[in-house]
Amino acid sequence: MTATARFDLKLDAADKDILSRAASLMGTTMAGFVRAAAKEKAQALLDRESRVTLSERDFAAFNAALNGAFTPNPALRRALTAAAKVKRA
């Protein structure tokens, strides 16, 4: 891995000891252990926060909207007409 950014972290002695012991058990450096643990935690948070969770009622409404008949609104009709005119020109 080529480091392109730096992140400094101050710890109290007890926290450093815990991280050092855990890193040793994993067979890695303290920096490697902290980097991997932070990345894993960050990815889990990002995955969780990027999902949309719907109730059964909301999912049914969403599904009905997706599967229902599509009717273009007036603005879309105008845009389609204008696009057709440009295409013919």
Secondary structure, DSSP 8 states (H G I E B T S, - for coil): ------------HHHHHHHHHHHHHHTS-HHHHHHHHHHHHHHHHHHHHT-----HHHHHHHHHHHHS-----HHHHHHHHHHHHHHH-
